[in-house]
Amino acid sequence: MTISPKFWDLGHKLFKSTQETFPVPSISGDVFDPTFLALAELPRNRTTKALAPLSALSTLTPLRGHLTAILASSFFHLFDEFSPEPGSIGIFGEHRARPEKGIRIEVAGMNTHSLMRLFCHCTESWKTLWERYVFGFEGKVKVEAFLEDIEREDFTAVEPEGTSKFYMMTWSVTRL
């Protein structure tokens, strides 16, 4: 799933694949648009309703009740501590983070002078985000998260404290 089909096409170009050699469908859309992913209560059981082939789907709503896991990586910097609607179960991924939550300013890429301002979660704010704001209250899900200090030669942070450490948080959310 991507916000734009152009990203999927770029992936084919980058990895020298085609829809024929890598026949995995991509459903493009905005997960915050209720016409793309309709809001509803979390299903209590896996549905027995037949699912159309993935290549025939144009929204994520028909997948509700059919998925046991969703991988979501490297997009949580788009949000600070807000209250999104409940989504799915068995979610896991990786994301840049910090030992203490807050804004991080980084150089946007190699050979550039552009700066990027990101909100970075810490493991505790990440757990709070999922337990309180996504699922409503503690006890519905188990959130696990840990930080790893990653060596990156291409990384430059512009921080008041002068640190250039890069942290990656590996996380999972399991429904109880």
Backbone bond lengths (Angstrom), bond angles and torsions (degrees), N, CA, C in turn:
res aa  C-N    CA-C-N  psi(-1)  N-CA   C-N-CA  omega(-1)  CA-C   N-CA-C  phi
1 M - - - 1.427 - - 1.515 108.47 -
2 T 1.288 116.65 129.45 1.457 121.50 175.69 1.520 108.70 -134.14
3 I 1.306 116.42 162.63 1.461 121.07 177.18 1.528 109.76 -72.34
4 S 1.330 116.82 -26.24 1.461 121.26 -178.29 1.525 109.88 -139.81
5 P 1.338 117.61 136.20 1.473 119.15 178.02 1.524 112.76 -63.40
6 K 1.326 117.08 -18.15 1.470 120.29 178.85 1.527 111.32 -61.10
7 F 1.354 117.27 -34.38 1.465 120.07 178.83 1.528 110.48 -64.91
8 W 1.322 117.31 -39.79 1.461 121.44 178.83 1.529 109.40 -64.55
9 D 1.332 116.41 -43.23 1.466 120.93 178.43 1.529 111.12 -63.14
10 L 1.338 116.97 -40.38 1.468 120.51 176.73 1.527 111.05 -63.34
11 G 1.332 116.92 -36.29 1.462 120.77 176.68 1.518 111.41 -61.73
12 H 1.341 116.79 -42.90 1.467 120.13 176.14 1.529 110.44 -60.44
13 K 1.325 116.52 -43.34 1.469 120.36 -179.57 1.531 110.66 -64.62
14 L 1.339 116.53 -45.72 1.460 121.62 -178.23 1.524 111.89 -61.85
15 F 1.348 116.79 -42.96 1.464 120.56 -175.77 1.526 112.62 -97.71
16 K 1.334 115.96 9.87 1.466 122.39 176.71 1.525 111.59 53.61
17 S 1.336 114.42 45.83 1.459 120.33 176.56 1.526 108.46 -117.37
18 T 1.319 115.05 173.35 1.465 121.91 174.93 1.519 107.35 -135.95
19 Q 1.318 116.41 173.47 1.464 120.08 176.20 1.532 109.84 -62.56
20 E 1.325 117.10 -28.44 1.469 120.69 179.33 1.533 111.59 -76.69
21 T 1.340 117.81 -41.46 1.465 120.20 -178.49 1.524 112.57 -81.11
22 F 1.338 117.43 -22.81 1.464 122.98 177.36 1.531 107.30 -134.99
23 P 1.349 116.23 78.99 1.469 120.52 -171.65 1.533 114.66 -81.51
24 V 1.315 116.32 49.07 1.463 120.92 177.33 1.524 107.32 -96.64
25 P 1.331 117.28 120.03 1.464 118.24 -178.99 1.523 112.14 -72.23
26 S 1.313 115.50 149.77 1.456 122.21 174.63 1.520 107.80 -120.03
27 I 1.322 115.77 132.69 1.458 121.01 178.13 1.522 106.44 -106.82
28 S 1.312 116.77 113.17 1.462 121.01 -176.06 1.518 111.08 -94.20
29 G 1.331 115.36 135.68 1.455 119.66 177.65 1.507 111.95 170.19
30 D 1.309 115.26 179.78 1.462 123.85 -178.44 1.528 108.62 -103.75
31 V 1.337 117.95 113.00 1.466 120.91 -176.83 1.523 112.56 -65.39
32 F 1.327 118.30 -13.04 1.462 120.82 177.92 1.529 112.21 -93.18
33 D 1.319 117.40 0.34 1.461 122.44 176.70 1.530 107.87 -91.73
34 P 1.352 118.58 117.36 1.468 120.32 -176.97 1.530 114.18 -63.47
35 T 1.331 118.65 -15.89 1.463 119.19 174.73 1.527 111.13 -80.02
36 F 1.334 116.59 -16.45 1.462 121.18 178.24 1.528 111.28 -95.08
37 L 1.326 116.79 -38.65 1.464 122.51 176.65 1.522 107.14 -138.82
38 A 1.328 115.58 96.54 1.465 121.01 -176.79 1.523 110.09 -66.60
39 L 1.329 116.05 137.12 1.457 121.72 179.11 1.521 109.82 -77.76
40 A 1.318 116.06 138.30 1.460 121.64 179.26 1.522 108.23 -163.81
41 E 1.322 115.82 168.54 1.461 120.49 174.66 1.527 109.26 -61.91
42 L 1.326 116.07 149.52 1.463 119.62 174.91 1.516 109.16 -64.97
43 P 1.329 118.62 133.93 1.461 119.71 177.60 1.530 110.81 -65.99
44 R 1.312 116.13 141.19 1.467 121.17 178.99 1.525 111.69 -81.03
45 N 1.322 117.39 -28.44 1.460 122.19 -177.94 1.522 109.35 -134.25
46 R 1.319 114.42 159.37 1.462 119.40 174.82 1.528 107.52 -66.93
47 T 1.320 116.55 136.99 1.455 120.68 -178.72 1.524 110.97 -76.56
48 T 1.321 116.02 151.17 1.468 121.20 175.79 1.526 110.29 -101.93
49 K 1.329 116.12 -0.83 1.458 122.21 179.13 1.528 109.29 -64.46
50 A 1.335 116.48 134.95 1.466 121.12 -179.64 1.526 110.45 -64.20
51 L 1.305 115.53 143.78 1.459 122.13 -179.44 1.521 109.30 -108.48
52 A 1.320 116.46 133.46 1.467 121.04 175.77 1.528 108.71 -65.15
53 P 1.327 117.93 157.54 1.468 119.29 176.05 1.533 110.14 -56.43
54 L 1.330 116.98 142.06 1.463 120.97 -178.49 1.525 111.99 -55.29
55 S 1.314 116.99 -35.24 1.468 120.11 -178.81 1.526 112.03 -65.78
56 A 1.336 117.84 -17.56 1.468 121.70 179.82 1.528 112.44 -91.75
57 L 1.338 118.02 -8.58 1.462 120.93 -176.48 1.524 111.41 -84.74
58 S 1.329 115.36 142.06 1.465 120.15 175.66 1.523 111.37 -118.81
59 T 1.350 117.35 -4.38 1.462 122.10 176.08 1.527 108.55 -138.61
60 L 1.334 116.68 169.03 1.468 121.26 178.88 1.524 112.89 -89.26
61 T 1.316 118.23 -15.79 1.463 121.52 -175.38 1.531 113.13 -53.52
62 P 1.346 120.77 -43.22 1.468 119.28 180.00 1.532 114.28 -62.45
63 L 1.342 118.02 -16.49 1.466 121.23 -179.61 1.527 112.66 -80.56
64 R 1.329 117.85 -11.79 1.468 122.08 -178.69 1.538 109.19 -57.16
65 G 1.317 115.97 126.28 1.458 121.48 180.00 1.519 114.04 88.36
66 H 1.318 117.90 -5.78 1.466 121.83 -179.57 1.523 112.71 -104.72
67 L 1.328 118.28 -16.11 1.461 121.39 -175.01 1.516 111.52 -100.85
68 T 1.315 116.17 144.02 1.461 120.38 174.15 1.518 111.84 -109.15
69 A 1.335 117.60 -14.32 1.466 120.89 179.13 1.519 109.54 -152.41
70 I 1.327 114.66 148.28 1.461 121.90 174.85 1.524 106.71 -133.64
71 L 1.323 117.49 129.08 1.461 121.62 174.65 1.522 107.78 -95.09
72 A 1.318 115.68 125.89 1.469 121.33 178.57 1.523 107.66 -131.93
73 S 1.322 117.09 114.12 1.465 120.19 -176.95 1.517 111.38 -129.82
74 S 1.304 114.73 145.48 1.463 124.62 168.27 1.525 115.17 53.99
75 F 1.329 116.81 45.10 1.452 119.02 170.07 1.518 112.65 -138.41
76 F 1.320 118.07 -0.74 1.460 119.84 -177.70 1.525 112.88 -75.07
77 H 1.336 118.73 -9.72 1.461 120.32 174.31 1.528 111.08 -68.91
78 L 1.335 117.57 -12.32 1.458 121.04 178.48 1.520 112.28 -72.94
79 F 1.333 116.54 -14.77 1.456 120.65 -174.62 1.514 110.76 -126.30
80 D 1.317 116.02 142.80 1.453 118.53 168.66 1.534 105.88 -90.83
81 E 1.304 118.55 -154.42 1.461 120.49 -177.12 1.528 109.64 -80.32
82 F 1.325 116.09 88.00 1.448 120.18 -179.10 1.519 109.84 -117.13
83 S 1.302 117.42 -177.54 1.457 122.03 -174.81 1.525 111.17 -116.64
84 P 1.343 119.56 80.97 1.457 120.52 178.03 1.528 111.40 -73.42
85 E 1.303 116.08 163.32 1.461 121.50 179.10 1.526 109.96 -74.02
86 P 1.337 117.50 152.62 1.470 120.89 177.27 1.526 111.51 -58.21
87 G 1.312 115.28 148.01 1.452 118.28 -177.18 1.497 114.89 -128.15
88 S 1.326 118.13 -74.57 1.448 119.88 -169.33 1.511 110.88 -143.86
89 I 1.323 114.48 -178.47 1.460 121.09 179.28 1.524 109.11 -118.52
90 G 1.318 116.50 159.67 1.461 120.37 177.55 1.514 112.52 63.05
91 I 1.322 117.23 49.56 1.453 121.87 -177.79 1.529 108.54 -97.73
92 F 1.335 116.95 139.46 1.455 120.21 179.97 1.516 109.50 -150.98
93 G 1.321 116.25 162.22 1.450 118.86 177.58 1.507 112.78 170.85
94 E 1.317 114.94 -164.82 1.459 123.07 177.09 1.514 107.86 -133.38
95 H 1.315 115.36 151.81 1.454 119.69 176.97 1.517 109.48 -159.67
96 R 1.335 116.39 149.64 1.469 119.10 175.57 1.516 108.25 -63.85
97 A 1.317 116.97 147.74 1.465 121.80 -175.92 1.521 108.68 -154.52
98 R 1.322 115.56 -171.30 1.470 122.64 177.84 1.518 108.71 -145.77
99 P 1.322 118.00 159.87 1.465 119.68 174.60 1.531 111.64 -63.48
100 E 1.348 117.13 -29.57 1.464 122.28 174.84 1.517 107.40 -126.94
101 K 1.349 116.91 135.03 1.463 119.86 -178.43 1.526 110.64 -62.85
102 G 1.331 115.54 152.71 1.451 119.75 176.94 1.516 112.47 154.44
103 I 1.312 114.28 -178.59 1.461 121.37 -179.20 1.522 109.75 -80.17
104 R 1.315 115.73 137.40 1.456 122.16 176.23 1.520 106.82 -123.83
105 I 1.310 116.89 137.26 1.461 121.54 177.35 1.519 107.33 -112.83
106 E 1.333 115.69 125.81 1.456 121.46 -177.33 1.513 109.86 -128.11
107 V 1.320 115.45 157.33 1.454 120.53 169.20 1.522 105.84 -70.95
108 A 1.330 117.08 133.38 1.465 121.74 -171.07 1.519 114.27 -66.31
109 G 1.299 120.01 -20.29 1.457 121.75 179.02 1.515 109.99 177.27
110 M 1.317 114.93 173.87 1.465 118.92 179.61 1.529 109.40 -65.69
111 N 1.304 116.80 147.43 1.467 123.65 176.96 1.526 112.91 57.94
112 T 1.320 116.60 36.48 1.460 120.75 178.09 1.520 109.32 -137.91
113 H 1.297 115.48 156.43 1.460 120.53 176.66 1.525 110.65 -111.15
114 S 1.331 116.97 5.73 1.467 121.27 178.94 1.518 109.90 -73.79
115 L 1.320 115.94 144.87 1.459 120.97 178.37 1.516 109.92 -109.97
116 M 1.321 114.83 148.81 1.447 122.82 -179.52 1.527 107.77 -122.52
117 R 1.327 117.74 130.27 1.465 122.79 179.82 1.525 107.91 -106.93
118 L 1.326 117.51 120.89 1.463 122.55 -175.92 1.518 111.04 -127.20
119 F 1.324 116.74 142.37 1.456 120.11 168.72 1.522 106.48 -86.32
120 C 1.322 117.82 127.21 1.465 121.83 178.38 1.521 109.48 -113.89
121 H 1.311 115.17 130.02 1.457 120.47 174.99 1.522 109.63 -81.70
122 C 1.327 116.19 157.67 1.462 122.49 165.88 1.527 105.36 -104.95
123 T 1.328 117.88 174.52 1.469 119.20 -177.55 1.528 111.60 -61.21
124 E 1.326 117.88 -37.04 1.470 120.03 -178.55 1.527 112.11 -71.12
125 S 1.347 118.41 -43.87 1.470 119.53 179.06 1.526 110.35 -66.95
126 W 1.337 116.55 -30.60 1.461 121.18 177.08 1.532 110.37 -65.76
127 K 1.329 115.93 -45.18 1.471 119.79 178.23 1.519 110.25 -62.31
128 T 1.334 117.56 -42.92 1.465 121.77 179.27 1.525 110.82 -62.78
129 L 1.327 117.06 -42.51 1.462 121.41 178.55 1.521 110.79 -53.16
130 W 1.336 116.24 -50.48 1.462 120.14 -176.72 1.521 112.54 -74.46
131 E 1.315 117.94 -44.79 1.467 120.52 -175.42 1.527 112.43 -69.81
132 R 1.311 117.72 -46.19 1.470 120.75 -174.30 1.512 113.72 -90.47
133 Y 1.336 116.24 -47.16 1.457 119.64 -169.66 1.523 113.68 -91.19
134 V 1.321 118.18 -37.35 1.456 119.92 179.91 1.523 110.56 -81.44
135 F 1.336 117.64 -47.94 1.457 120.51 -175.66 1.521 113.76 -102.98
136 G 1.324 118.86 1.86 1.459 120.92 170.14 1.503 116.85 96.25
137 F 1.313 119.43 -39.82 1.463 121.50 177.31 1.518 108.93 -165.14
138 E 1.324 115.36 159.40 1.461 120.51 -179.87 1.519 109.73 -65.73
139 G 1.305 117.02 148.57 1.450 121.81 177.65 1.515 114.00 106.70
140 K 1.337 118.21 -15.89 1.463 120.82 177.92 1.526 111.64 -83.67
141 V 1.345 115.62 -29.84 1.455 121.02 -176.70 1.520 110.28 -138.03
142 K 1.322 114.51 159.25 1.467 120.98 172.61 1.531 106.29 -110.95
143 V 1.326 115.74 123.14 1.460 120.89 -179.28 1.521 108.48 -110.76
144 E 1.321 116.24 126.28 1.459 121.32 175.59 1.524 107.87 -119.76
145 A 1.332 115.85 137.44 1.462 120.30 179.64 1.519 109.26 -152.67
146 F 1.326 116.29 139.03 1.458 119.75 174.16 1.522 109.24 -142.24
147 L 1.325 115.18 150.76 1.464 122.49 -178.96 1.513 110.91 -99.95
148 E 1.318 114.83 146.61 1.456 120.85 173.33 1.526 107.47 -132.47
149 D 1.309 116.52 130.87 1.460 122.66 176.72 1.528 106.72 -78.66
150 I 1.312 117.07 117.64 1.456 122.34 -175.01 1.527 109.86 -105.80
151 E 1.331 116.83 132.39 1.465 121.77 174.50 1.529 107.96 -79.70
152 R 1.319 116.85 120.48 1.460 120.78 177.48 1.517 108.99 -135.39
153 E 1.332 115.94 115.92 1.460 120.36 178.52 1.521 111.65 -70.86
154 D 1.342 116.57 -24.93 1.461 120.62 -176.71 1.523 112.91 -88.80
155 F 1.321 117.78 2.39 1.460 121.48 -173.19 1.518 111.88 -99.34
156 T 1.319 115.62 131.12 1.460 121.17 174.77 1.517 108.35 -134.13
157 A 1.312 116.69 121.64 1.461 121.15 176.36 1.514 108.49 -103.14
158 V 1.310 115.60 147.24 1.459 121.44 176.76 1.520 105.16 -116.07
159 E 1.312 115.53 93.02 1.460 120.93 -172.18 1.515 110.76 -121.36
160 P 1.331 116.88 148.28 1.466 118.47 174.21 1.523 111.55 -58.55
161 E 1.333 116.25 -36.97 1.464 118.98 -178.77 1.529 112.57 -84.78
162 G 1.344 116.66 -2.68 1.451 119.90 173.56 1.516 115.38 76.68
163 T 1.323 119.26 12.66 1.461 119.83 -179.48 1.522 110.40 -80.51
164 S 1.276 116.24 142.09 1.459 119.90 175.35 1.522 110.08 -120.86
165 K 1.323 116.40 23.75 1.462 119.74 178.11 1.524 109.46 -74.36
166 F 1.316 115.46 143.71 1.459 122.09 177.48 1.524 107.46 -115.54
167 Y 1.323 116.35 126.50 1.459 121.18 -179.37 1.519 109.81 -114.29
168 M 1.319 115.50 135.86 1.453 121.66 173.58 1.521 107.13 -113.30
169 M 1.330 115.93 131.05 1.462 121.37 178.22 1.526 108.02 -104.10
170 T 1.310 116.22 125.13 1.456 122.21 172.77 1.516 106.23 -98.99
171 W 1.335 117.03 133.19 1.462 119.57 -171.57 1.527 111.49 -144.75
172 S 1.317 114.52 158.79 1.465 120.81 173.21 1.520 109.03 -148.90
173 V 1.320 115.13 150.35 1.461 122.57 176.36 1.518 106.28 -125.78
174 T 1.323 116.43 118.57 1.452 121.97 -179.71 1.517 108.97 -115.90
175 R 1.314 116.90 128.75 1.461 121.25 179.00 1.517 109.62 -73.88
176 L 1.322 116.58 132.82 1.467 121.25 179.12 1.513 110.99 -90.49
